[in-house]
Amino acid sequence: MPNNLFHALQDAVKDSQQKRFVTSPSGLSLSYGDFFDLAARYATALQSHGIEKGDRVLAKTAKSIHSLALYVSCLQQGAIFIPVNPLCSEEEMSYLINDAAPAIVVLDPDSSVATDIATETIGPSGTLSKLASKSPPLTEHALSSSEDTAVILYTSGTTGRPKGVMISHRALMANGSALNQLWGFSQSDILLHTLPLFHVHGLFVAMHCAMFSAAEVIFLEKFSVSETIENLAIATVFMGVPTYYSRLLSRGDFTKDICSGMRLFTSGSAPMTEQTHHAFHGRTGHKILERYGMTEAGIISSNPLHGDRIPGSVGFALPGVQMRVSNEERECNPGEVGIVEVAGDHLFNGYWRKPKETAEVFRNDGFLVTGDVGVMDEDGRLRLKGRNTDLIISGGENIYPKEIELHLDDVECVVESAVIGISDDDLGERIVAVIVARGIFSEQKVKEVLENKVADFKFPKEFIIVEELPRNSMGKIQKSKLRDAYNEQAPYEGESRNR
């Protein structure tokens, strides 16, 4: 087995250099040979900046073939790639730069950031891209080991501050090769890629499955119902979040005929309702394959490619993954509800510069405590029941309420707040802020304060004004009561509500 991810990807495509790899609606089309040549030129450009093995490259860029090539160039260089959401706010970006301490920050040409660290831009008019176009391809390969960190992905924590999840070459190779075999990928596949590149789902699950099998990728810059319907007719595999599927189903021109060449639809990053699962099957004849994963562990379990795909179930542990359901004292029996715990080569290396937080999520026997509540049947099939954290998953994005609450509570007209997720047919969950107001509540004031502090997708869709927040005997806010109460209310009509 290759000793790092770059060598593994090179080996996988060594006999497919002339084969088409990736195409985009902009007209850019690259073979595998052309793509790795582009990545090698970016590696030379990074080297000219003094980037060495172990240095961190933070990229806040829109999804593009260039940003994908930058990722692979970091693998070749032995640098640690840190992709961040291009929608993150100035304050969020400042925190990420201070925490990650990158050697270079890469942005889109129309972006800027306040930092003393070297910055470059990427894309057709980008400064780093122009430098790469004039540079020879790097022929050297860093001698990264399988245990070295390849990528750091930032994920929000219950404290409100994101934590850097260090993901090794070992973990990415183990997960990628397992999924490639489990889902039956081959050179003849054409993956329709509409996911972002700053998540496990889009960067690792989708791209690694394609590259490990030398498959072709139709590379859309973002999910668009119209573009997706247009390209499904020539694709064989589609990966999405539940919101993508509900939006496809809302279109009358999304028909069974359009999906006639498809062999696989997968869904993850958020729970899918049984209604969506059944409606999609009824419309297209395809049963969506649901799987389960997290940033710290990659993909943990999956429904089978061949066999029953049961709505509400996330299937069986992947090959090489140990999975159990436990309570504080023991491993649960089949049918008992507990916390999902996992072990295997797919696990992360730890949280960047946070050894205490890392130790807190591992058992003494090396199992990672996922924080997800689940139940396993006698056959080993897992069903998730919820989360033992306040995490909100809206439109496939992970959002921790504390991050929003810290800013809401600073607003003059807010005494205190509780941010919760409410069931939503389109987004899975929509963000609702329950507010104890000081005087007259002003949604405009809140918008002004939050504008540059949180990304747009984290902004509450609804504000509910209450006299007090429910608390237990220890004074802790009982968010479960808020979720239960407001999930039963009528759909939101766009105005703040008093309760």
Kinemage of the C-alpha trace (Angstrom):
@kinemage 1
@onewidth
@group {chain A} dominant
@subgroup {mainchain}
@vectorlist {calphas} color= white
{ca met a 1} P 0.000 0.000 0.000
{ca pro a 2} L 1.316 3.525 -0.789
{ca asn a 3} L 2.606 5.372 2.252
{ca asn a 4} L 0.629 8.565 1.635
{ca leu a 5} L -2.492 9.789 -0.121
{ca phe a 6} L -0.703 11.509 -3.000
{ca his a 7} L 1.087 8.301 -3.986
{ca ala a 8} L -2.182 6.358 -3.611
{ca leu a 9} L -4.017 8.716 -5.973
{ca gln a 10} L -1.143 8.662 -8.456
{ca asp a 11} L -1.098 4.868 -8.467
{ca ala a 12} L -4.867 4.739 -8.990
{ca val a 13} L -4.741 6.843 -12.169
{ca lys a 14} L -1.313 5.898 -13.581
{ca asp a 15} L -2.889 3.988 -16.484
{ca ser a 16} L -5.551 6.663 -17.126
{ca gln a 17} L -3.459 9.734 -17.933
{ca gln a 18} L -5.311 10.424 -21.193
{ca lys a 19} L -8.754 9.710 -19.757
{ca arg a 20} L -11.063 12.652 -19.140
{ca phe a 21} L -11.160 13.442 -15.438
{ca val a 22} L -13.093 16.621 -14.781
{ca thr a 23} L -15.287 18.995 -16.760
{ca ser a 24} L -17.060 22.162 -15.660
{ca pro a 25} L -19.914 24.209 -17.166
{ca ser a 26} L -17.365 26.975 -17.858
{ca gly a 27} L -15.920 24.723 -20.545
{ca leu a 28} L -12.750 23.698 -18.729
{ca ser a 29} L -12.022 20.010 -19.248
{ca leu a 30} L -8.917 18.191 -18.026
{ca ser a 31} L -7.610 14.667 -18.404
{ca tyr a 32} L -6.066 12.973 -15.392
{ca gly a 33} L -2.627 13.735 -16.798
{ca asp a 34} L -3.495 17.404 -17.343
{ca phe a 35} L -4.970 17.728 -13.860
{ca phe a 36} L -1.956 16.264 -12.063
{ca asp a 37} L 0.270 18.483 -14.205
{ca leu a 38} L -1.746 21.533 -13.056
{ca ala a 39} L -1.475 20.408 -9.430
{ca ala a 40} L 2.290 19.940 -9.823
{ca arg a 41} L 2.623 23.490 -11.168
{ca tyr a 42} L 0.716 24.800 -8.138
{ca ala a 43} L 3.126 22.776 -5.982
{ca thr a 44} L 6.049 24.602 -7.616
{ca ala a 45} L 4.293 27.939 -7.048
{ca leu a 46} L 3.835 27.088 -3.365
{ca gln a 47} L 7.467 26.029 -3.155
{ca ser a 48} L 8.496 29.454 -4.459
{ca his a 49} L 6.763 30.880 -1.378
{ca gly a 50} L 8.926 28.684 0.815
{ca ile a 51} L 6.133 26.225 1.608
{ca glu a 52} L 7.598 23.027 3.029
{ca lys a 53} L 6.373 19.720 4.424
{ca gly a 54} L 4.140 20.332 7.430
{ca asp a 55} L 3.366 23.977 6.587
{ca arg a 56} L -0.302 24.926 6.577
{ca val a 57} L -2.056 26.367 3.523
{ca leu a 58} L -5.394 28.000 4.374
{ca ala a 59} L -7.748 28.394 1.407
{ca lys a 60} L -10.911 30.487 1.438
{ca thr a 61} L -11.905 29.997 -2.165
{ca ala a 62} L -14.960 29.291 -4.252
{ca lys a 63} L -15.319 25.771 -5.583
{ca ser a 64} L -13.328 25.361 -8.788
{ca ile a 65} L -11.001 22.970 -10.572
{ca his a 66} L -8.175 25.287 -9.500
{ca ser a 67} L -9.082 24.923 -5.821
{ca leu a 68} L -9.179 21.142 -6.242
{ca ala a 69} L -5.732 21.253 -7.870
{ca leu a 70} L -4.463 23.334 -4.939
{ca tyr a 71} L -5.556 20.548 -2.582
{ca val a 72} L -3.662 17.910 -4.558
{ca ser a 73} L -0.618 20.196 -4.789
{ca cys a 74} L -0.534 20.340 -0.992
{ca leu a 75} L -0.625 16.539 -0.853
{ca gln a 76} L 2.351 16.453 -3.225
{ca gln a 77} L 4.221 19.095 -1.234
{ca gly a 78} L 3.473 17.483 2.108
{ca ala a 79} L 1.770 20.705 3.177
{ca ile a 80} L -1.397 20.621 5.285
{ca phe a 81} L -4.448 21.842 3.363
{ca ile a 82} L -7.040 23.866 5.311
{ca pro a 83} L -10.157 24.613 3.220
{ca val a 84} L -12.661 26.967 4.849
{ca asn a 85} L -16.156 28.034 3.907
{ca pro a 86} L -15.896 30.959 1.460
{ca leu a 87} L -18.955 32.465 3.190
{ca cys a 88} L -17.282 32.758 6.585
{ca ser a 89} L -17.313 36.237 8.099
{ca glu a 90} L -14.380 38.563 8.740
{ca glu a 91} L -14.380 37.717 12.434
{ca glu a 92} L -14.531 33.980 11.731
{ca met a 93} L -11.682 34.271 9.230
{ca ser a 94} L -9.584 36.215 11.723
{ca tyr a 95} L -10.051 33.488 14.311
{ca leu a 96} L -9.177 30.718 11.834
{ca ile a 97} L -5.986 32.460 10.728
{ca asn a 98} L -4.883 33.099 14.307
{ca asp a 99} L -5.622 29.525 15.339
{ca ala a 100} L -4.224 27.700 12.312
{ca ala a 101} L -1.168 29.961 11.886
{ca pro a 102} L -0.872 29.163 8.156
{ca ala a 103} L 2.250 29.894 6.126
{ca ile a 104} L 0.078 31.293 3.327
{ca val a 105} L -3.576 32.252 2.796
{ca val a 106} L -5.171 31.645 -0.613
{ca leu a 107} L -8.255 33.643 -1.610
{ca asp a 108} L -10.461 34.360 -4.610
{ca pro a 109} L -9.338 37.337 -6.754
{ca asp a 110} L -12.163 39.548 -5.453
{ca ser a 111} L -11.476 38.739 -1.782
{ca ser a 112} L -9.178 40.197 0.832
{ca val a 113} L -8.328 39.560 4.456
{ca ala a 114} L -6.635 41.599 7.161
{ca thr a 115} L -3.460 39.657 7.941
{ca asp a 116} L 0.308 39.996 7.874
{ca ile a 117} L 0.587 36.482 6.456
{ca ala a 118} L 1.435 36.095 2.769
{ca thr a 119} L -1.701 35.973 0.598
{ca glu a 120} L -2.259 34.842 -2.970
{ca thr a 121} L -5.339 34.447 -5.137
{ca ile a 122} L -6.515 31.570 -7.268
{ca gly a 123} L -8.570 31.262 -10.448
{ca pro a 124} L -8.140 32.439 -14.071
{ca ser a 125} L -7.001 35.905 -12.915
{ca gly a 126} L -5.466 34.768 -9.626
{ca thr a 127} L -1.890 35.659 -8.720
{ca leu a 128} L -1.008 32.132 -7.597
{ca ser a 129} L -2.627 30.688 -10.721
{ca lys a 130} L -0.611 33.000 -12.965
{ca leu a 131} L 2.554 32.003 -11.122
{ca ala a 132} L 1.641 28.325 -11.512
{ca ser a 133} L 1.032 28.730 -15.256
{ca lys a 134} L 4.602 30.009 -15.667
{ca ser a 135} L 6.129 27.386 -13.378
{ca pro a 136} L 7.398 23.930 -14.332
{ca pro a 137} L 5.560 21.010 -12.726
{ca leu a 138} L 7.171 19.875 -9.499
{ca thr a 139} L 8.670 16.422 -9.978
{ca glu a 140} L 9.593 15.829 -6.343
{ca his a 141} L 7.189 14.257 -3.874
{ca ala a 142} L 7.305 14.946 -0.161
{ca leu a 143} L 7.957 11.842 1.898
{ca ser a 144} L 4.798 12.160 3.953
{ca ser a 145} L 4.038 9.175 6.149
{ca ser a 146} L 0.620 7.625 6.531
{ca glu a 147} L 0.366 9.126 10.030
{ca asp a 148} L 1.144 12.686 8.931
{ca thr a 149} L -1.733 15.162 8.876
{ca ala a 150} L -2.911 15.834 5.319
{ca val a 151} L -5.845 18.165 5.979
{ca ile a 152} L -7.284 20.214 8.818
{ca leu a 153} L -11.038 20.789 8.640
{ca tyr a 154} L -12.546 23.249 11.088
{ca thr a 155} L -15.748 22.171 12.762
{ca ser a 156} L -17.705 24.229 15.270
{ca gly a 157} L -17.709 23.157 18.888
{ca thr a 158} L -20.119 23.530 21.784
{ca thr a 159} L -17.937 26.343 23.152
{ca gly a 160} L -18.772 28.365 20.062
{ca arg a 161} L -15.232 28.330 18.690
{ca pro a 162} L -14.328 26.032 15.774
{ca lys a 163} L -11.827 23.240 16.363
{ca gly a 164} L -9.333 22.090 13.754
{ca val a 165} L -9.798 18.383 12.994
{ca met a 166} L -6.455 16.898 11.917
{ca ile a 167} L -7.034 14.179 9.304
{ca ser a 168} L -4.157 11.882 8.375
{ca his a 169} L -3.130 10.357 5.061
{ca arg a 170} L -3.910 6.993 6.680
{ca ala a 171} L -7.499 7.941 7.499
{ca leu a 172} L -8.196 9.329 4.032
{ca met a 173} L -6.704 6.308 2.255
{ca ala a 174} L -8.577 3.828 4.467
{ca asn a 175} L -11.933 5.550 4.048
{ca gly a 176} L -11.529 6.283 0.342
{ca ser a 177} L -10.531 2.767 -0.665
{ca ala a 178} L -13.296 1.211 1.471
{ca leu a 179} L -16.013 3.400 -0.074
{ca asn a 180} L -14.661 2.908 -3.570
{ca gln a 181} L -15.104 -0.852 -3.252
{ca leu a 182} L -18.295 -0.781 -1.185
{ca trp a 183} L -20.142 1.437 -3.651
{ca gly a 184} L -18.787 -0.303 -6.752
{ca phe a 185} L -16.988 2.603 -8.408
{ca ser a 186} L -15.264 1.950 -11.736
{ca gln a 187} L -13.637 3.797 -14.644
{ca ser a 188} L -16.962 3.823 -16.452
{ca asp a 189} L -18.659 5.922 -13.767
{ca ile a 190} L -19.512 9.591 -14.250
{ca leu a 191} L -19.986 11.391 -10.932
{ca leu a 192} L -22.151 14.518 -10.900
{ca his a 193} L -20.449 16.664 -8.248
{ca thr a 194} L -22.503 19.536 -6.776
{ca leu a 195} L -21.141 19.543 -3.208
{ca pro a 196} L -18.800 22.123 -1.637
{ca leu a 197} L -15.098 21.328 -1.246
{ca phe a 198} L -14.645 22.391 2.381
{ca his a 199} L -16.484 19.382 3.851
{ca val a 200} L -15.675 15.680 4.149
{ca his a 201} L -18.601 14.913 1.837
{ca gly a 202} L -17.526 16.902 -1.206
{ca leu a 203} L -13.737 16.833 -0.915
{ca phe a 204} L -13.079 13.334 0.388
{ca val a 205} L -16.120 11.105 -0.125
{ca ala a 206} L -17.003 12.309 -3.613
{ca met a 207} L -13.609 13.201 -5.071
{ca his a 208} L -11.658 10.304 -3.590
{ca cys a 209} L -14.240 7.757 -4.775
{ca ala a 210} L -13.889 9.156 -8.289
{ca met a 211} L -10.102 9.409 -8.271
{ca phe a 212} L -9.439 6.005 -6.702
{ca ser a 213} L -11.389 4.473 -9.601
{ca ala a 214} L -10.222 6.896 -12.339
{ca ala a 215} L -13.855 7.859 -12.945
{ca glu a 216} L -15.046 11.011 -14.690
{ca val a 217} L -16.454 13.994 -12.766
{ca ile a 218} L -18.949 16.618 -13.925
{ca phe a 219} L -17.947 19.482 -11.658
{ca leu a 220} L -20.724 22.007 -10.923
{ca glu a 221} L -19.639 25.027 -8.876
{ca lys a 222} L -22.704 24.676 -6.653
{ca phe a 223} L -25.980 22.800 -6.467
{ca ser a 224} L -28.550 24.085 -8.923
{ca val a 225} L -31.769 22.166 -9.534
{ca ser a 226} L -31.831 23.061 -13.226
{ca glu a 227} L -28.163 22.226 -13.857
{ca thr a 228} L -28.455 19.020 -11.857
{ca ile a 229} L -31.480 17.835 -13.842
{ca glu a 230} L -29.684 18.703 -17.081
{ca asn a 231} L -26.550 16.727 -16.163
{ca leu a 232} L -28.189 13.709 -14.503
{ca ala a 233} L -29.034 12.507 -17.995
{ca ile a 234} L -25.330 11.825 -18.657
{ca ala a 235} L -24.177 10.827 -15.151
{ca thr a 236} L -24.150 7.494 -13.318
{ca val a 237} L -23.625 8.595 -9.682
{ca phe a 238} L -24.936 11.541 -7.658
{ca met a 239} L -24.088 12.431 -4.056
{ca gly a 240} L -26.141 14.969 -2.143
{ca val a 241} L -27.663 16.125 1.105
{ca pro a 242} L -31.388 15.652 1.842
{ca thr a 243} L -32.147 19.249 0.851
{ca tyr a 244} L -30.894 18.549 -2.680
{ca tyr a 245} L -33.314 15.654 -3.033
{ca ser a 246} L -36.326 17.540 -1.687
{ca arg a 247} L -35.619 20.369 -4.130
{ca leu a 248} L -35.301 17.970 -7.057
{ca leu a 249} L -38.643 16.432 -6.111
{ca ser a 250} L -40.258 19.881 -6.132
{ca arg a 251} L -39.675 20.095 -9.880
{ca gly a 252} L -42.191 18.557 -12.235
{ca asp a 253} L -39.533 18.063 -14.918
{ca phe a 254} L -37.507 15.800 -12.623
{ca thr a 255} L -38.636 12.452 -14.028
{ca lys a 256} L -37.731 8.786 -14.102
{ca asp a 257} L -36.486 9.096 -17.683
{ca ile a 258} L -33.855 11.646 -16.650
{ca cys a 259} L -32.449 9.110 -14.170
{ca ser a 260} L -32.443 6.172 -16.579
{ca gly a 261} L -28.629 6.059 -16.807
{ca met a 262} L -28.042 6.494 -13.087
{ca arg a 263} L -26.851 3.573 -10.971
{ca leu a 264} L -26.464 5.226 -7.543
{ca phe a 265} L -27.812 8.119 -5.486
{ca thr a 266} L -26.281 8.637 -2.033
{ca ser a 267} L -27.228 10.996 0.775
{ca gly a 268} L -25.466 12.154 3.900
{ca ser a 269} L -24.425 15.121 6.083
{ca ala a 270} L -27.930 15.274 7.580
{ca pro a 271} L -30.818 12.878 8.325
{ca met a 272} L -33.250 12.184 5.487
{ca thr a 273} L -36.958 11.918 6.196
{ca glu a 274} L -38.703 8.678 5.285
{ca gln a 275} L -41.150 10.781 3.263
{ca thr a 276} L -38.350 12.054 1.001
{ca his a 277} L -36.884 8.554 0.674
{ca his a 278} L -40.207 7.045 -0.409
{ca ala a 279} L -41.125 9.984 -2.665
{ca phe a 280} L -37.795 9.746 -4.488
{ca his a 281} L -38.177 6.002 -4.969
{ca gly a 282} L -41.699 6.483 -6.272
{ca arg a 283} L -40.626 9.180 -8.718
{ca thr a 284} L -37.402 7.660 -10.052
{ca gly a 285} L -37.387 3.967 -9.174
{ca his a 286} L -34.124 4.523 -7.241
{ca lys a 287} L -33.708 3.972 -3.507
{ca ile a 288} L -31.325 6.552 -2.082
{ca leu a 289} L -28.343 5.002 -0.297
{ca glu a 290} L -27.952 6.723 3.078
{ca arg a 291} L -24.673 6.680 4.934
{ca tyr a 292} L -23.368 8.130 8.186
{ca gly a 293} L -20.184 9.982 8.973
{ca met a 294} L -18.560 12.866 10.792
{ca thr a 295} L -15.550 15.097 10.291
{ca glu a 296} L -13.518 13.266 12.937
{ca ala a 297} L -14.138 9.817 11.452
{ca gly a 298} L -15.013 10.144 7.781
{ca ile a 299} L -17.729 7.726 6.693
{ca ile a 300} L -18.612 5.293 9.469
{ca ser a 301} L -21.498 3.243 8.094
{ca ser a 302} L -23.457 2.764 4.891
{ca asn a 303} L -26.504 1.041 3.553
{ca pro a 304} L -25.543 -1.696 1.084
{ca leu a 305} L -25.079 -1.214 -2.639
{ca his a 306} L -26.828 -4.547 -3.160
{ca gly a 307} L -29.490 -5.387 -0.600
{ca asp a 308} L -32.126 -3.600 1.434
{ca arg a 309} L -31.751 0.148 1.886
{ca ile a 310} L -34.073 0.831 4.779
{ca pro a 311} L -35.387 4.396 5.246
{ca gly a 312} L -34.226 5.832 8.563
{ca ser a 313} L -31.269 3.459 8.788
{ca val a 314} L -27.658 4.418 8.071
{ca gly a 315} L -26.663 0.817 7.473
{ca phe a 316} L -23.686 -1.225 8.596
{ca ala a 317} L -20.149 -0.369 9.664
{ca leu a 318} L -17.714 0.051 6.778
{ca pro a 319} L -15.000 -2.587 6.317
{ca gly a 320} L -12.242 -1.803 8.793
{ca val a 321} L -14.552 0.197 11.060
{ca gln a 322} L -15.448 -1.016 14.540
{ca met a 323} L -18.795 0.397 15.655
{ca arg a 324} L -20.703 -0.060 18.897
{ca val a 325} L -23.494 1.577 20.871
{ca ser a 326} L -22.667 2.177 24.536
{ca asn a 327} L -23.865 3.880 27.666
{ca glu a 328} L -21.618 5.177 30.425
{ca glu a 329} L -21.160 1.717 31.931
{ca arg a 330} L -21.256 -0.899 29.173
{ca glu a 331} L -21.866 -1.777 25.547
{ca cys a 332} L -25.581 -1.806 24.784
{ca asn a 333} L -27.473 -4.902 23.731
{ca pro a 334} L -29.205 -4.933 20.324
{ca gly a 335} L -32.260 -2.695 20.495
{ca glu a 336} L -30.943 -0.566 23.361
{ca val a 337} L -30.392 3.142 22.807
{ca gly a 338} L -26.969 4.592 23.553
{ca ile a 339} L -24.101 6.671 22.192
{ca val a 340} L -22.428 5.565 18.949
{ca glu a 341} L -18.693 4.903 19.364
{ca val a 342} L -16.223 3.940 16.636
{ca ala a 343} L -12.618 2.813 16.188
{ca gly a 344} L -10.347 2.119 13.220
{ca asp a 345} L -7.784 3.569 10.841
{ca his a 346} L -10.308 6.129 9.627
{ca leu a 347} L -10.191 8.196 12.824
{ca phe a 348} L -8.649 11.652 12.998
{ca asn a 349} L -5.298 12.495 14.591
{ca gly a 350} L -6.838 14.863 17.133
{ca tyr a 351} L -7.895 18.490 17.415
{ca trp a 352} L -5.274 21.034 16.349
{ca arg a 353} L -3.513 22.407 19.438
{ca lys a 354} L -6.251 21.027 21.703
{ca pro a 355} L -4.948 17.894 23.471
{ca lys a 356} L -7.466 18.205 26.312
{ca glu a 357} L -10.461 18.340 23.958
{ca thr a 358} L -8.991 15.434 21.987
{ca ala a 359} L -8.654 13.264 25.097
{ca glu a 360} L -12.242 14.044 26.103
{ca val a 361} L -13.742 12.387 22.997
{ca phe a 362} L -11.838 9.087 23.259
{ca arg a 363} L -12.467 6.091 25.508
{ca asn a 364} L -9.539 4.338 27.170
{ca asp a 365} L -9.725 1.546 24.574
{ca gly a 366} L -9.325 3.954 21.650
{ca phe a 367} L -12.995 4.281 20.639
{ca leu a 368} L -14.175 7.736 19.558
{ca val a 369} L -17.361 8.970 21.239
{ca thr a 370} L -19.340 10.444 18.343
{ca gly a 371} L -21.975 12.209 20.427
{ca asp a 372} L -24.712 10.683 18.264
{ca val a 373} L -27.503 8.683 19.865
{ca gly a 374} L -28.359 5.447 18.098
{ca val a 375} L -29.610 1.896 18.308
{ca met a 376} L -28.191 -1.174 16.591
{ca asp a 377} L -30.171 -4.275 15.679
{ca glu a 378} L -28.967 -7.870 15.932
{ca asp a 379} L -27.613 -7.737 12.374
{ca gly a 380} L -25.465 -4.680 13.112
{ca arg a 381} L -27.655 -2.191 11.246
{ca leu a 382} L -27.603 1.265 12.849
{ca arg a 383} L -30.416 3.756 13.284
{ca leu a 384} L -29.681 7.228 14.599
{ca lys a 385} L -32.082 8.642 17.164
{ca gly a 386} L -30.647 12.112 17.551
{ca arg a 387} L -27.677 13.901 19.056
{ca asn a 388} L -26.585 14.441 22.604
{ca thr a 389} L -25.351 17.880 21.609
{ca asp a 390} L -27.194 20.953 20.385
{ca leu a 391} L -25.812 20.625 16.859
{ca ile a 392} L -28.130 21.920 14.122
{ca ile a 393} L -27.827 20.521 10.601
{ca ser a 394} L -29.430 22.939 8.143
{ca gly a 395} L -29.116 22.373 4.411
{ca gly a 396} L -26.230 19.991 5.067
{ca glu a 397} L -24.273 22.573 7.093
{ca asn a 398} L -23.240 21.861 10.693
{ca ile a 399} L -24.135 24.772 12.988
{ca tyr a 400} L -23.467 24.950 16.716
{ca pro a 401} L -25.919 27.277 18.502
{ca lys a 402} L -23.414 28.556 21.053
{ca glu a 403} L -21.486 30.343 18.329
{ca ile a 404} L -24.613 32.335 17.391
{ca glu a 405} L -25.827 32.813 20.970
{ca leu a 406} L -22.569 34.488 22.021
{ca his a 407} L -23.201 37.249 19.481
{ca leu a 408} L -26.966 37.488 20.047
{ca asp a 409} L -26.465 38.026 23.762
{ca asp a 410} L -24.262 41.039 22.979
{ca val a 411} L -27.142 42.835 21.243
{ca glu a 412} L -28.594 45.636 23.356
{ca cys a 413} L -32.205 44.505 22.950
{ca val a 414} L -31.446 40.883 23.934
{ca val a 415} L -31.325 39.701 27.551
{ca glu a 416} L -30.521 36.115 26.643
{ca ser a 417} L -31.060 33.703 23.782
{ca ala a 418} L -31.384 30.039 22.930
{ca val a 419} L -30.788 28.941 19.344
{ca ile a 420} L -32.455 25.705 18.244
{ca gly a 421} L -33.148 23.732 15.097
{ca ile a 422} L -36.766 23.255 14.032
{ca ser a 423} L -37.861 20.603 11.541
{ca asp a 424} L -38.027 21.993 8.004
{ca asp a 425} L -39.117 20.136 4.855
{ca asp a 426} L -36.529 21.890 2.698
{ca leu a 427} L -33.503 22.481 4.948
{ca gly a 428} L -33.935 19.529 7.300
{ca glu a 429} L -33.709 21.990 10.176
{ca arg a 430} L -34.102 25.762 10.150
{ca ile a 431} L -32.353 27.976 12.672
{ca val a 432} L -34.664 29.605 15.211
{ca ala a 433} L -33.545 32.041 17.924
{ca val a 434} L -35.729 32.103 21.038
{ca ile a 435} L -35.169 35.505 22.646
{ca val a 436} L -35.836 37.105 26.016
{ca ala a 437} L -35.978 40.743 24.925
{ca arg a 438} L -34.901 43.928 26.676
{ca gly a 439} L -37.462 46.570 25.807
{ca ile a 440} L -38.540 46.509 22.165
{ca phe a 441} L -36.859 43.763 20.157
{ca ser a 442} L -35.304 44.941 16.889
{ca glu a 443} L -34.517 42.341 14.258
{ca gln a 444} L -32.660 45.053 12.341
{ca lys a 445} L -30.326 45.636 15.309
{ca val a 446} L -29.596 41.922 15.430
{ca lys a 447} L -28.787 41.852 11.719
{ca glu a 448} L -26.407 44.786 12.109
{ca val a 449} L -24.516 43.088 14.940
{ca leu a 450} L -24.381 39.644 13.324
{ca glu a 451} L -23.641 40.838 9.782
{ca asn a 452} L -19.853 40.454 9.885
{ca lys a 453} L -19.666 38.017 12.777
{ca val a 454} L -21.410 34.904 11.474
{ca ala a 455} L -21.821 33.450 8.002
{ca asp a 456} L -25.158 34.040 6.275
{ca phe a 457} L -26.196 30.382 6.499
{ca lys a 458} L -25.902 30.580 10.307
{ca phe a 459} L -28.246 33.564 10.604
{ca pro a 460} L -31.552 32.677 12.325
{ca lys a 461} L -34.473 32.274 9.957
{ca glu a 462} L -36.923 33.144 12.728
{ca phe a 463} L -36.985 34.983 16.063
{ca ile a 464} L -39.427 33.963 18.787
{ca ile a 465} L -39.854 36.360 21.722
{ca val a 466} L -40.606 34.842 25.147
{ca glu a 467} L -40.767 36.145 28.718
{ca glu a 468} L -38.317 33.543 30.020
{ca leu a 469} L -36.424 30.461 28.877
{ca pro a 470} L -37.236 27.075 30.448
{ca arg a 471} L -34.543 25.834 32.857
{ca asn a 472} L -33.903 22.729 34.914
{ca ser a 473} L -33.102 22.681 38.626
{ca met a 474} L -29.444 23.409 37.870
{ca gly a 475} L -30.336 26.498 35.839
{ca lys a 476} L -29.461 24.934 32.473
{ca ile a 477} L -31.684 26.001 29.584
{ca gln a 478} L -33.879 23.091 28.487
{ca lys a 479} L -33.611 23.306 24.729
{ca ser a 480} L -35.445 20.015 24.313
{ca lys a 481} L -38.580 21.708 25.664
{ca leu a 482} L -38.168 24.561 23.196
{ca arg a 483} L -37.701 22.163 20.295
{ca asp a 484} L -40.750 20.144 21.329
{ca ala a 485} L -42.900 23.263 21.715
{ca tyr a 486} L -42.006 25.022 18.477
{ca asn a 487} L -41.865 21.936 16.285
{ca glu a 488} L -45.617 21.712 16.904
{ca gln a 489} L -46.308 25.286 15.811
{ca ala a 490} L -47.537 26.392 12.393
{ca pro a 491} L -44.907 26.930 9.672
{ca tyr a 492} L -42.979 30.191 9.871
{ca glu a 493} L -44.431 33.007 7.772
{ca gly a 494} L -41.492 35.419 7.903
{ca glu a 495} L -42.098 37.629 10.953
{ca ser a 496} L -40.828 37.527 14.535
{ca arg a 497} L -43.315 35.781 16.785
{ca asn a 498} L -44.291 36.571 20.358
{ca arg a 499} L -45.074 33.602 22.566
